[in-house]
Amino acid sequence: MSLVERRYAASLIELADDKTSYEQFYQDLKLAADTIHRNEELEAFVHDDHIDSRKKKKVVSAIFQGKIRQELVNFLNLLIDKNRIGYLDSIIEQFRLLADQKKNILNITIASAFPVNDLQCQKLKEKYKKKYKASDVRIHLLEDKSLLGGIKVIIGDTVIDGTVKNRLEELKKSLLQ
């Protein structure tokens, strides 16, 4: 993510101002993004550089007025003014991560060669919740057949690689030395 997305997301966090508002802001932002993405004409319209930003803002305001918080309608209009509406999805993603940090929710990615079942997922969730003293854990699952077996856990910049592929690579390195 670029600094631009993080700055806008941080501004939204300040605007939401309390942990109870984060989820509502997130839901409103997702509704706006989903509405824009579902309508090809609207998406093309808001991204068209040849259309005046005042016209775009008028349409966006008319569509979202009363459906999402006014602050977020204003935010969408700001993105249009700055020609950054294309960053909306990334800003939402960054907002979610920052809100989770504020609420002490740990986001982890689990990569595995095979599907992780609910019981395994729950055990991993409990393990990392306890280890990192998190209020909750949000798990994102990835299936990667190239790992051969085992799992790789990614928490921020930390990677815990317990995959067969990694073990084979380590064995190969030690044999070549």
NORTAHU-V800307 format. One record per pair of residues at least 6 apart in sequence whose C-alpha atoms are under 7 Angstrom apart, sorted by the first residue. I is the first residue (numbers start at 1). J is the second residue. D is the distance in whole Angstrom. If there is no record, write none. Layout:
i->{I/I}
j->{J/J}
d->{D/D}
//
This chain:
i->{5/5/5/5/6/6/8/9/9/9/9/10/13/13/16/16/19/22/26/28/29/33/36/36/37/46/47/53/53/57/57/61/64/65/79/100/104/104/105/105/105/105/105/106/106/106/106/107/107/107/107/108/108/108/108/108/108/109/109/109/109/109/109/110/110/110/110/110/110/110/111/111/111/111/111/111/111/112/112/112/112/112/112/112/112/113/113/113/113/113/113/113/114/115/125/129/129/129/147/147/147/148/148/149/149/150/150/150/151/151/151/152/152/152/152/152/153/153/153/154}
j->{87/90/91/94/91/94/91/91/92/94/95/95/95/99/22/25/103/99/96/68/92/89/42/43/43/56/86/80/81/77/80/73/73/73/85/106/134/135/134/135/136/137/138/134/136/137/138/137/138/139/155/138/139/140/153/154/155/139/140/141/153/154/155/140/141/142/151/152/153/154/141/142/143/144/151/152/153/142/143/144/147/149/150/151/152/143/144/145/146/147/148/149/143/143/137/135/136/137/163/164/165/164/165/163/164/162/163/164/161/162/163/159/160/161/162/163/159/160/161/160}
d->{7/6/5/7/7/6/6/5/7/6/5/7/7/7/6/7/7/6/7/5/7/7/6/5/6/6/7/6/6/5/7/6/7/7/5/7/5/6/6/6/5/5/7/6/6/5/6/6/5/6/7/6/5/6/7/6/5/6/5/6/6/5/7/6/5/6/7/6/5/6/6/5/6/6/6/5/6/6/5/6/7/7/6/5/6/5/5/4/7/5/6/5/6/6/6/7/6/6/6/6/5/6/6/6/5/6/4/6/7/5/5/7/6/4/6/6/6/5/6/6}
//
